[in-house]
Amino acid sequence: MKQYKVIVWGLGNVGRAAIRMIQEKESLQLVAAVDVDPKKIGKDAGEIFDFPKTGVTVTSDIDEALKFDADVVLDYTPLVRDEKGGFTPSAVDVCRVLKAKKNVVTTLPIYYSQATTPDLYKMINDTAKENGVSYLPTGLLPGAYASYIPTVLAGLMGRVDKITVQSGEDDQHNYSSWVKVFGYGMDPDKFPQDKLKLGIASYYVSGVYEMGERLGFNFDDMKIEHEWYTAPEDLHPTFGTVKKGTLCGHKFTMSGMVNGEAKVSLIYVHKICDDVVKTPAIDNEIHIEGMPKALDIKIDGMMPLDESYVTSAAPSVNVIPMVVDGDSGFLQALDLKVVTPLK
């Protein structure tokens, strides 16, 4: 069995799930782990999560890690935006790895960039090809759930007239720093709702563009809607009390439009304490209209509170052989062989 050597860059929630997967796979070997958290640096990459020892010590220096003989870097670093809200800083970091002649698989939303940010697509694609390696963005959202799974399911239809993908997450146990962007516990009238709407749309909307293009829709507009919700009572997520009347949830709807009609929509909910507050609902459902009349798929258990990041890490880990052994350049998961679990 061929074994692939892996560097994990970013040891947050997704990195944690990836480290455990790598330990369990005979075909994978962890050779380096990188993070900026002082509590993790200098310690074993497995022990920091109470997993068995990996024999790999966490470093803060990605350039030192890139000196190791490795096939791929799993990039789980937080998204870094520029002053205009663009993804250029994160794209530059990706190219830094590609220039070291390492393949990159990432959950960063630099996804289907030929439609959303052509300049970044060209920069990454050119750098990857020049160095004989490849770049693949994939995770859960954008990625496996939007748009990989819906597009494959659409293959059951004789004709697709409309597709709606719904999902969401309960952030009540989420310690990630980015959760702060949702302003849980803040006064809704003082919170920058429009800024959040644009930021979230830029993160997720690439999946809408990919589904639209692959299903043959030529959008003439992209409609973004945002609804926010307040706590009906005091709520108690793990990061502190959220007072009654303050922000406790958001619902974002991103729709690719054709002649004023939504053809491809992604509805995503971010909220806290879903076990107490049921609105807005978190529904993991895919609805496809056409011929036959409608196809409805519901997926339960995709983002459980205790291990919600496994489904983000798994698509990026399981695809490693296809990325390493495939063509160079900016890749899309839907253009590869079917992604199946590694041994």
KOLSE-520401 format. One line per field, with one value per residue: residue in three letters; x, y, z negated of N, C-alpha, C in turn. Coordinates in steps of 0.02 Angstrom, whole numbers, plus 50000, padded with zeros to 5 digits. Layout:
% residues N
r	[ALA;...]
nxx	[X;...]
nyy	[Y;...]
nzz	[Z;...]
caxx	[X;...]
cayy	[Y;...]
cazz	[Z;...]
cxx	[X;...]
cyy	[Y;...]
czz	[Z;...]
//
This chain:
% residues 343
r	[MET;LYS;GLN;TYR;LYS;VAL;ILE;VAL;TRP;GLY;LEU;GLY;ASN;VAL;GLY;ARG;ALA;ALA;ILE;ARG;MET;ILE;GLN;GLU;LYS;GLU;SER;LEU;GLN;LEU;VAL;ALA;ALA;VAL;ASP;VAL;ASP;PRO;LYS;LYS;ILE;GLY;LYS;ASP;ALA;GLY;GLU;ILE;PHE;ASP;PHE;PRO;LYS;THR;GLY;VAL;THR;VAL;THR;SER;ASP;ILE;ASP;GLU;ALA;LEU;LYS;PHE;ASP;ALA;ASP;VAL;VAL;LEU;ASP;TYR;THR;PRO;LEU;VAL;ARG;ASP;GLU;LYS;GLY;GLY;PHE;THR;PRO;SER;ALA;VAL;ASP;VAL;CYS;ARG;VAL;LEU;LYS;ALA;LYS;LYS;ASN;VAL;VAL;THR;THR;LEU;PRO;ILE;TYR;TYR;SER;GLN;ALA;THR;THR;PRO;ASP;LEU;TYR;LYS;MET;ILE;ASN;ASP;THR;ALA;LYS;GLU;ASN;GLY;VAL;SER;TYR;LEU;PRO;THR;GLY;LEU;LEU;PRO;GLY;ALA;TYR;ALA;SER;TYR;ILE;PRO;THR;VAL;LEU;ALA;GLY;LEU;MET;GLY;ARG;VAL;ASP;LYS;ILE;THR;VAL;GLN;SER;GLY;GLU;ASP;ASP;GLN;HIS;ASN;TYR;SER;SER;TRP;VAL;LYS;VAL;PHE;GLY;TYR;GLY;MET;ASP;PRO;ASP;LYS;PHE;PRO;GLN;ASP;LYS;LEU;LYS;LEU;GLY;ILE;ALA;SER;TYR;TYR;VAL;SER;GLY;VAL;TYR;GLU;MET;GLY;GLU;ARG;LEU;GLY;PHE;ASN;PHE;ASP;ASP;MET;LYS;ILE;GLU;HIS;GLU;TRP;TYR;THR;ALA;PRO;GLU;ASP;LEU;HIS;PRO;THR;PHE;GLY;THR;VAL;LYS;LYS;GLY;THR;LEU;CYS;GLY;HIS;LYS;PHE;THR;MET;SER;GLY;MET;VAL;ASN;GLY;GLU;ALA;LYS;VAL;SER;LEU;ILE;TYR;VAL;HIS;LYS;ILE;CYS;ASP;ASP;VAL;VAL;LYS;THR;PRO;ALA;ILE;ASP;ASN;GLU;ILE;HIS;ILE;GLU;GLY;MET;PRO;LYS;ALA;LEU;ASP;ILE;LYS;ILE;ASP;GLY;MET;MET;PRO;LEU;ASP;GLU;SER;TYR;VAL;THR;SER;ALA;ALA;PRO;SER;VAL;ASN;VAL;ILE;PRO;MET;VAL;VAL;ASP;GLY;ASP;SER;GLY;PHE;LEU;GLN;ALA;LEU;ASP;LEU;LYS;VAL;VAL;THR;PRO;LEU;LYS]
nxx	[50042;50029;50100;50060;50138;50105;50078;50004;49930;49876;49792;49661;49487;49454;49580;49609;49517;49570;49700;49671;49609;49716;49802;49733;49738;49815;49873;49923;50043;50092;50200;50234;50173;50088;50057;49998;49969;50027;50009;50012;50127;50282;50238;50178;50088;49980;49957;49914;49781;49737;49753;49836;50018;50100;50228;50269;50317;50237;50259;50285;50326;50297;50380;50492;50429;50395;50512;50520;50509;50368;50206;50089;50006;49889;49787;49721;49709;49648;49538;49607;49576;49593;49604;49492;49408;49435;49510;49647;49766;49761;49767;49894;49970;49938;50000;50130;50155;50135;50242;50343;50337;50238;50086;49921;49782;49633;49516;49486;49387;49425;49369;49304;49351;49368;49248;49214;49328;49427;49559;49629;49612;49688;49816;49841;49822;49919;50037;50034;50043;50166;50250;50226;50127;49970;49815;49678;49524;49417;49290;49161;49063;49103;49099;49088;48950;48894;48959;48962;48886;48747;48755;48792;48679;48586;48606;48515;48404;48296;48282;48334;48260;48267;48360;48382;48480;48494;48564;48657;48723;48749;48820;48847;48941;49058;49220;49298;49386;49326;49190;49150;49113;48977;48914;48846;48746;48752;48682;48560;48532;48647;48739;48843;48755;48746;48879;48914;48827;48879;49007;48984;48918;49020;49098;49023;48961;49023;48996;48866;48885;48960;48871;48772;48838;48876;48753;48699;48645;48640;48676;48601;48602;48647;48570;48567;48513;48477;48426;48402;48400;48336;48369;48243;48244;48361;48510;48631;48767;48928;49024;48980;48846;48704;48603;48425;48340;48454;48569;48552;48550;48567;48510;48554;48528;48575;48557;48564;48510;48395;48320;48244;48205;48243;48362;48465;48493;48570;48542;48588;48610;48669;48679;48644;48618;48519;48447;48365;48310;48214;48198;48291;48261;48375;48400;48453;48438;48406;48331;48268;48199;48110;48116;48094;47951;47997;48138;48184;48298;48355;48478;48530;48625;48742;48814;48846;48843;48951;49054;49066;49157;49215;49157;49197;49335;49353;49321;49432;49541;49518;49532;49664;49755;49709;49735;49874;49922;49867;49828;49918;49887;49741;49619;49455;49341;49233;49280;49364;49399;49274;49261;49312;49319;49481;49599]
nyy	[49940;50108;50244;50404;50557;50679;50850;50944;51096;51205;51178;51176;51149;51075;51030;50949;50842;50794;50752;50641;50558;50535;50464;50346;50291;50179;50214;50341;50457;50561;50695;50822;50957;51109;51257;51409;51425;51450;51356;51237;51225;51142;51027;50856;50814;50730;50711;50837;50836;50736;50616;50464;50467;50546;50560;50673;50838;50988;51135;51313;51363;51370;51369;51296;51173;51144;51101;50968;50803;50784;50745;50818;50963;50990;51118;51203;51328;51483;51588;51728;51894;52035;52218;52254;52151;52043;51882;51878;51875;51743;51669;51700;51636;51504;51493;51505;51380;51299;51341;51280;51159;51073;50987;51054;51037;51104;51178;51308;51444;51476;51441;51369;51476;51531;51584;51673;51747;51778;51825;51775;51640;51624;51658;51556;51440;51456;51458;51331;51246;51286;51233;51100;51042;51027;51109;51094;51144;51092;51038;51040;51143;51281;51139;50969;50959;51067;51099;50966;50845;50884;50909;50785;50710;50773;50711;50610;50660;50693;50818;50973;51103;51186;51205;51185;51201;51168;51203;51211;51264;51235;51340;51335;51263;51298;51347;51417;51560;51633;51629;51741;51834;51829;51895;51849;51878;52014;52181;52189;52304;52377;52303;52263;52220;52218;52209;52084;52005;52021;51969;51834;51791;51801;51697;51577;51581;51533;51398;51401;51460;51358;51247;51304;51326;51195;51136;51201;51330;51501;51629;51789;51871;51883;51852;51904;51870;51909;51862;51900;51844;51853;51812;51725;51706;51704;51629;51494;51462;51379;51479;51585;51686;51726;51857;51883;51949;51987;51953;51792;51711;51683;51686;51648;51674;51631;51658;51608;51693;51690;51782;51844;51738;51624;51502;51420;51393;51423;51397;51446;51424;51502;51484;51482;51363;51270;51167;51225;51343;51341;51413;51506;51358;51221;51140;51005;50983;50940;50998;50964;51018;50975;50855;50691;50768;50815;50796;50751;50758;50716;50738;50674;50701;50752;50860;50843;50902;50859;50808;50889;50931;50827;50794;50898;50884;50754;50747;50816;50741;50611;50630;50642;50548;50562;50695;50706;50614;50657;50777;50933;51101;51207;51120;51039;50952;50885;50852;50748;50572;50473;50514;50415;50328;50318;50184]
nzz	[50000;50047;49960;49902;49864;49744;49700;49574;49564;49454;49312;49259;49233;49351;49388;49279;49297;49416;49380;49298;49393;49482;49400;49393;49519;49627;49745;49731;49667;49539;49547;49507;49405;49386;49294;49217;49086;48925;48825;48887;48963;48973;48916;48929;49076;49066;48929;48884;48907;48828;48892;48949;48951;49089;49126;49186;49166;49128;49221;49244;49361;49524;49635;49596;49577;49707;49760;49738;49810;49895;49959;49963;49900;49779;49764;49638;49589;49516;49612;49691;49721;49833;49827;49900;49884;49960;50009;50025;49937;49881;49998;50043;49945;49976;50101;50060;50003;50115;50194;50128;50181;50136;50131;50101;49998;49942;49825;49837;49901;50031;50162;50307;50381;50507;50542;50440;50391;50505;50519;50409;50434;50552;50503;50408;50486;50588;50511;50452;50566;50618;50525;50527;50447;50355;50310;50205;50152;50027;49918;49803;49816;49909;50021;49993;49953;50013;50153;50197;50161;50189;50328;50381;50343;50422;50540;50544;50597;50737;50787;50722;50640;50532;50380;50207;50066;49899;49739;49584;49423;49248;49139;49004;48930;48987;48991;49079;49141;49243;49222;49157;49252;49271;49171;49057;48917;48926;48946;49067;49142;49140;49202;49343;49463;49606;49646;49596;49674;49804;49784;49748;49862;49957;49913;49928;50055;50169;50186;50233;50358;50420;50422;50503;50627;50662;50675;50780;50774;50811;50720;50699;50594;50420;50275;50109;49949;49777;49619;49449;49276;49109;48937;48849;48716;48578;48632;48626;48689;48704;48703;48627;48553;48650;48662;48647;48786;48855;48992;49061;49170;49350;49518;49678;49849;50007;50174;50341;50480;50619;50738;50637;50557;50428;50453;50405;50239;50082;49918;49760;49587;49441;49271;49092;48959;49008;48955;48865;48922;49060;49177;49293;49390;49405;49543;49632;49783;49954;50097;50253;50401;50550;50673;50626;50537;50408;50301;50143;50012;49853;49733;49587;49436;49486;49435;49290;49119;49040;49123;49239;49334;49401;49523;49599;49604;49657;49802;49852;49811;49862;49998;50030;50103;50237;50264;50246;50340;50456;50588;50608;50543;50513;50439;50445;50342;50399;50524;50507;50474;50388;50219;50089;49928;49854;49827]
caxx	[50000;50067;50089;50067;50165;50059;50088;49942;49943;49816;49770;49599;49437;49460;49645;49602;49485;49616;49754;49646;49600;49782;49828;49696;49744;49879;49901;49944;50094;50101;50272;50243;50111;50103;50005;50025;49948;50084;49994;50021;50195;50330;50207;50161;50027;49925;49945;49878;49709;49727;49758;49902;50074;50114;50300;50280;50312;50205;50302;50250;50360;50276;50436;50531;50391;50395;50576;50512;50486;50296;50167;50032;49991;49819;49786;49661;49720;49590;49536;49633;49551;49628;49565;49430;49369;49455;49546;49715;49818;49760;49789;49967;49996;49931;50053;50193;50161;50142;50310;50387;50323;50193;50015;49881;49711;49613;49446;49477;49335;49451;49335;49275;49372;49363;49186;49208;49389;49470;49629;49659;49613;49746;49877;49850;49828;49984;50089;50032;50068;50237;50288;50208;50085;49900;49778;49608;49484;49360;49272;49090;49032;49088;49133;49050;48878;48878;48910;48977;48830;48688;48767;48788;48609;48550;48613;48457;48348;48296;48290;48337;48234;48283;48390;48390;48520;48488;48605;48671;48761;48738;48886;48848;49002;49112;49269;49337;49386;49283;49121;49136;49085;48904;48890;48800;48743;48756;48622;48553;48530;48715;48782;48850;48721;48762;48948;48911;48794;48927;49062;48961;48904;49084;49125;48984;48926;49058;48961;48808;48909;48980;48811;48739;48874;48874;48684;48681;48611;48681;48647;48607;48606;48656;48530;48589;48466;48500;48379;48434;48353;48356;48355;48180;48260;48434;48538;48694;48818;48988;49068;48952;48774;48676;48543;48362;48336;48515;48576;48564;48549;48566;48492;48579;48504;48612;48520;48581;48447;48388;48258;48207;48187;48298;48373;48507;48495;48600;48517;48632;48594;48716;48640;48665;48568;48464;48408;48319;48277;48206;48195;48277;48275;48433;48377;48501;48395;48419;48269;48281;48138;48121;48083;48025;47930;48040;48180;48200;48346;48370;48537;48534;48688;48800;48853;48828;48877;49013;49106;49040;49209;49238;49132;49237;49402;49354;49329;49499;49589;49506;49547;49736;49787;49690;49768;49946;49937;49829;49856;49937;49843;49684;49573;49388;49327;49186;49315;49406;49363;49231;49299;49291;49362;49548;49616]
cayy	[50000;50170;50287;50475;50596;50735;50904;50977;51167;51229;51125;51193;51096;51032;50998;50897;50785;50767;50716;50576;50517;50516;50411;50284;50269;50147;50245;50409;50467;50630;50711;50887;50990;51180;51298;51469;51424;51435;51298;51176;51224;51103;50966;50806;50832;50688;50721;50899;50822;50675;50559;50433;50506;50540;50566;50737;50894;51046;51194;51373;51386;51332;51362;51239;51113;51131;51069;50895;50766;50775;50745;50864;51003;51002;51187;51218;51393;51527;51631;51796;51940;52099;52275;52258;52091;51989;51824;51878;51851;51670;51642;51708;51582;51443;51493;51493;51308;51272;51356;51231;51098;51031;50992;51085;51024;51152;51195;51379;51455;51498;51385;51386;51546;51556;51621;51725;51788;51752;51843;51726;51576;51624;51658;51489;51391;51465;51438;51258;51216;51301;51192;51029;51017;51045;51141;51073;51166;51048;51029;51026;51201;51250;51075;50907;50968;51117;51078;50899;50798;50904;50902;50713;50690;50801;50663;50566;50696;50700;50889;51012;51171;51225;51166;51221;51165;51199;51174;51258;51237;51262;51362;51343;51232;51314;51393;51449;51633;51663;51631;51809;51876;51826;51942;51819;51915;52086;52218;52184;52370;52404;52254;52277;52165;52217;52186;52012;51975;52019;51925;51765;51775;51789;51633;51520;51587;51497;51335;51417;51469;51294;51209;51336;51313;51124;51117;51235;51394;51561;51679;51859;51908;51843;51884;51886;51890;51895;51872;51889;51822;51870;51761;51734;51700;51699;51566;51481;51425;51369;51538;51637;51696;51770;51885;51888;52008;51997;51909;51720;51672;51715;51644;51678;51642;51653;51629;51625;51713;51693;51817;51859;51677;51588;51436;51382;51429;51393;51428;51424;51452;51502;51501;51447;51330;51243;51122;51267;51389;51303;51458;51472;51286;51196;51085;50981;50957;50958;50995;50973;51018;50963;50794;50695;50832;50839;50749;50779;50718;50743;50705;50686;50683;50776;50907;50835;50950;50833;50795;50920;50947;50767;50796;50948;50857;50692;50755;50840;50687;50555;50647;50652;50512;50589;50759;50695;50575;50684;50832;50994;51158;51219;51065;51038;50884;50853;50830;50692;50509;50476;50515;50362;50326;50287;50131]
cazz	[50000;50049;49902;49918;49809;49735;49653;49555;49547;49420;49268;49225;49232;49410;49382;49229;49329;49466;49346;49278;49453;49508;49355;49403;49588;49644;49805;49717;49615;49519;49542;49475;49384;49376;49265;49183;49016;48880;48784;48928;48990;48935;48890;48979;49112;49043;48858;48870;48911;48789;48936;48942;48978;49160;49138;49220;49121;49159;49231;49266;49421;49582;49682;49572;49590;49779;49777;49732;49868;49886;50021;49962;49841;49764;49739;49598;49556;49521;49670;49679;49772;49840;49804;49938;49871;50006;49981;50051;49890;49876;50063;50044;49904;50015;50151;50023;49997;50183;50217;50096;50218;50097;50147;50048;49991;49890;49813;49849;49953;50097;50191;50372;50386;50575;50546;50389;50389;50559;50509;50363;50469;50597;50464;50379;50540;50620;50463;50445;50627;50624;50477;50537;50392;50364;50256;50204;50095;50013;49848;49801;49848;49974;50032;50001;49949;50065;50202;50222;50153;50227;50400;50396;50337;50479;50594;50544;50628;50809;50798;50660;50647;50472;50326;50145;50017;49833;49686;49530;49366;49181;49116;48931;48903;49034;48962;49131;49135;49294;49199;49134;49305;49270;49121;49008;48855;48938;48964;49141;49173;49141;49235;49415;49498;49677;49653;49586;49732;49860;49767;49751;49932;49992;49890;49951;50119;50223;50197;50275;50426;50450;50438;50559;50690;50679;50692;50841;50764;50820;50676;50716;50531;50360;50223;50042;49897;49709;49565;49384;49225;49041;48886;48814;48644;48568;48656;48592;48726;48663;48701;48585;48556;48701;48630;48683;48828;48893;49050;49049;49232;49415;49575;49740;49910;50066;50231;50410;50512;50692;50754;50576;50521;50395;50482;50359;50175;50023;49856;49706;49522;49385;49211;49031;48916;49048;48912;48826;48968;49122;49234;49356;49390;49442;49585;49681;49836;50023;50135;50324;50441;50622;50696;50600;50509;50354;50265;50077;49974;49788;49704;49515;49403;49523;49395;49219;49076;49010;49173;49300;49383;49436;49592;49635;49614;49696;49875;49869;49799;49907;50068;50036;50158;50302;50272;50252;50400;50512;50627;50572;50553;50469;50452;50416;50321;50446;50584;50489;50462;50329;50156;50043;49868;49860;49780]
cxx	[50044;50049;50104;50087;50129;50086;50020;49959;49878;49786;49711;49551;49443;49527;49645;49572;49531;49672;49731;49636;49666;49811;49795;49704;49813;49913;49927;49996;50100;50175;50285;50174;50128;50043;50037;50008;50006;50072;50006;50092;50242;50303;50190;50093;49968;49906;49906;49803;49690;49720;49824;49956;50083;50189;50318;50268;50284;50254;50259;50275;50341;50334;50482;50495;50394;50461;50572;50490;50412;50261;50115;50030;49916;49815;49719;49670;49657;49594;49561;49611;49595;49582;49498;49386;49386;49498;49620;49767;49820;49783;49865;50000;49992;49988;50122;50207;50172;50213;50361;50375;50285;50122;49977;49809;49687;49538;49434;49426;49361;49433;49299;49289;49371;49299;49183;49268;49438;49544;49664;49662;49675;49811;49892;49861;49897;50041;50092;50062;50143;50279;50268;50167;50014;49871;49706;49574;49424;49351;49200;49051;49082;49127;49083;48975;48853;48943;48918;48915;48768;48696;48764;48716;48567;48556;48557;48398;48354;48305;48290;48314;48254;48313;48400;48426;48515;48534;48615;48708;48743;48807;48893;48910;49063;49158;49310;49331;49337;49210;49101;49103;49009;48873;48840;48804;48746;48687;48615;48554;48599;48764;48784;48821;48741;48833;48951;48881;48843;48984;49043;48947;48969;49114;49089;48963;48960;49025;48899;48829;48928;48919;48776;48772;48869;48804;48657;48643;48661;48650;48655;48609;48618;48622;48551;48539;48492;48444;48415;48381;48381;48333;48289;48186;48336;48457;48608;48740;48881;49032;49038;48877;48756;48608;48483;48362;48399;48521;48589;48564;48545;48547;48512;48553;48540;48582;48547;48517;48451;48320;48213;48186;48249;48304;48415;48513;48530;48575;48558;48615;48653;48677;48673;48604;48507;48420;48356;48277;48273;48204;48257;48297;48338;48410;48430;48463;48416;48354;48284;48216;48155;48081;48123;48013;47976;48078;48199;48243;48359;48429;48541;48602;48750;48844;48833;48870;48945;49069;49088;49093;49237;49218;49164;49306;49403;49360;49399;49553;49580;49526;49623;49767;49771;49723;49843;49963;49903;49866;49875;49887;49789;49631;49505;49370;49280;49219;49360;49365;49322;49273;49270;49339;49429;49555;49673]
cyy	[50062;50213;50360;50514;50663;50785;50935;51047;51196;51173;51147;51135;51048;50995;50941;50834;50752;50727;50646;50530;50491;50459;50344;50255;50240;50182;50315;50410;50541;50644;50778;50915;51061;51216;51356;51471;51405;51373;51233;51169;51186;51039;50918;50821;50788;50702;50785;50890;50760;50614;50524;50477;50493;50537;50629;50794;50955;51105;51253;51397;51344;51322;51305;51174;51094;51100;50993;50866;50751;50780;50801;50902;51011;51070;51201;51284;51436;51571;51701;51839;52002;52156;52281;52197;52033;51937;51822;51853;51775;51638;51647;51652;51515;51438;51482;51419;51276;51283;51310;51161;51047;51041;51021;51061;51067;51158;51270;51391;51487;51442;51407;51459;51574;51596;51680;51773;51762;51768;51794;51657;51572;51620;51588;51437;51395;51441;51362;51224;51227;51256;51118;50999;51042;51074;51119;51101;51119;51042;51009;51081;51258;51185;51019;50918;51021;51136;51005;50854;50820;50895;50829;50689;50715;50755;50612;50596;50697;50772;50924;51083;51216;51179;51211;51176;51202;51164;51227;51225;51273;51277;51364;51312;51247;51367;51430;51525;51665;51666;51701;51852;51877;51868;51913;51858;51991;52116;52216;52251;52402;52359;52269;52221;52161;52191;52110;51977;51968;51971;51852;51745;51761;51722;51574;51522;51550;51430;51344;51424;51403;51253;51237;51320;51240;51100;51157;51300;51452;51618;51749;51903;51858;51881;51858;51913;51868;51911;51858;51878;51839;51816;51775;51729;51699;51630;51557;51436;51421;51431;51596;51646;51745;51793;51887;51954;52024;51944;51837;51679;51714;51664;51680;51638;51673;51618;51655;51635;51710;51724;51827;51798;51644;51518;51391;51423;51388;51432;51400;51462;51447;51524;51468;51415;51307;51195;51160;51311;51356;51347;51502;51399;51271;51134;51066;50945;50982;50946;51011;50967;51008;50904;50734;50759;50858;50781;50783;50732;50753;50703;50723;50666;50709;50822;50901;50882;50924;50825;50827;50931;50887;50771;50852;50921;50798;50702;50776;50787;50631;50567;50651;50613;50541;50656;50748;50662;50603;50740;50891;51049;51162;51167;51076;50965;50848;50830;50770;50628;50517;50470;50462;50360;50291;50231;50153]
czz	[50000;49988;49921;49855;49804;49684;49638;49530;49519;49379;49225;49227;49291;49408;49333;49260;49380;49435;49326;49338;49480;49465;49370;49473;49602;49702;49793;49661;49601;49512;49510;49458;49363;49345;49228;49110;48970;48838;48821;48953;48944;48905;48946;49010;49094;48972;48843;48874;48870;48834;48922;48973;49053;49174;49175;49171;49158;49162;49252;49334;49482;49631;49660;49586;49664;49803;49772;49800;49857;49953;50022;49896;49835;49729;49705;49561;49562;49584;49650;49737;49776;49819;49840;49927;49916;49972;50000;50001;49885;49942;50069;50002;49939;50066;50120;50016;50066;50210;50185;50126;50175;50122;50087;50053;49932;49884;49820;49905;50016;50145;50254;50390;50457;50585;50499;50386;50441;50550;50462;50394;50513;50558;50436;50434;50573;50574;50457;50507;50636;50580;50479;50481;50402;50300;50261;50142;50086;49938;49847;49837;49851;49982;50038;50001;49998;50097;50226;50220;50193;50302;50421;50394;50395;50540;50597;50581;50704;50830;50730;50674;50589;50419;50266;50094;49951;49783;49631;49474;49302;49152;49040;48898;48946;49004;49014;49127;49184;49274;49177;49188;49304;49215;49072;48942;48864;48954;49040;49176;49179;49178;49311;49458;49572;49690;49645;49647;49790;49847;49772;49823;49969;49973;49925;50024;50176;50238;50241;50348;50459;50468;50499;50625;50710;50699;50751;50833;50774;50780;50705;50654;50475;50303;50155;49991;49828;49660;49499;49330;49156;48992;48851;48738;48638;48590;48628;48634;48683;48657;48660;48595;48613;48675;48677;48724;48868;48948;49030;49113;49295;49468;49639;49800;49970;50127;50297;50449;50588;50707;50692;50535;50492;50424;50438;50295;50122;49963;49798;49642;49475;49324;49151;48998;48955;49008;48872;48873;49037;49185;49236;49354;49429;49479;49635;49736;49905;50062;50208;50362;50515;50645;50669;50560;50456;50323;50199;50038;49908;49758;49630;49488;49437;49482;49322;49176;49052;49060;49240;49353;49419;49510;49632;49652;49663;49771;49895;49858;49850;49979;50081;50094;50226;50316;50285;50319;50463;50549;50583;50586;50501;50485;50420;50401;50370;50511;50570;50486;50398;50265;50109;49984;49883;49810;49735]
//
